[in-house]
Amino acid sequence: AGLADIAHLKLKRLNLDDIAGIGDGAVEHLVKMTTLEFLHLGKTGITDEGLAKLTPLVNLTELRLNNTGLSQKAVDAFKAQMPNL
């Protein structure tokens, strides 16, 4: 619910590290934050499917995904689609 409240802001950095309630359901709000350059999703419930849906964030230059259950294959596929990352 909190992400829905801030999705309209022109944020460049967003740190969601270690917030257990963040998962694939957050993606619908995150993709509206197209000005993001930095996003930290470490220790969240983001899955391979959720990560794949973050491609509208074309301004991302740094994405932190430590301590998640993401597969290396999904991370590599995402990086291949994100030229600025």
N, C-alpha and C positions, 0 to 999 in steps of 0.2 A: 504493500500500500504506500509506503514511503517513497518508493521509486516513481510511482505514478504522480506524486506531488511535485517531484523535481524534474521530471522528464522534459519539460518545456524550457528549462534553464540552459543557457549556452555554456555549459561546463567544459573545461579542457581536461580536468583531472577528476577521477572518482576512485576512491579507495573503499572497496567492499570486503577487504580481507577479513577472514575469520567471522563472517556473519552467516550463521547456520541457515537462516531462512532464505538465503539467496540461492536460487537454482534456475532451472530452465524457465520457470514462470516469470523470472525477472527479465528475460530476454526481450519480451514485447515492449518493455519500457526502455531498456538499454538502447535498442536500435533507434529510438527517437532522439537519442543524444548524439547526433552526428558530428558535433564539434569536439567530442572526446579525443584527446591525444594519448592519454594514459588511463588505463583501467586495471585495477588489481582485483582479481577474483580468486586469489589464493584461499584455501581452506573453505571453499563454498561447495555447494552441491551441483555445480554446472556439469553437464554431461557432454559427450561427444555431439549429440544432436543439438543441444543448446549452443555450443560453441560454433557449429556450422552456420547457425542463423545470425551470427554477429557480423557477417560480412558487410552490411550497410555502414559499418563504422570505418569508413575509408580514411579518416584522418588519424586513426590509431598509429602511433609510432612505438608504443610500449604496452604490452599486455602481460601481466604477471599471473601465472596459473599454478603456482607452487601448491603442493599438497592437495591436489584434486584427483579424482579418479579418471582423468582424461587419458585416452590412449595416445601413444606417440603418432600413430597413423592419422588420427583426427587433428592433432596439433600441426603436423606437417602439411596436411591438406589445407588447413586454415591459413597457415603462413604462405602457402603458394598462391592463395587468392588475395593476399593483402600486401601489395607492393611496398607500402611505407612502413610496415611492421618490422 
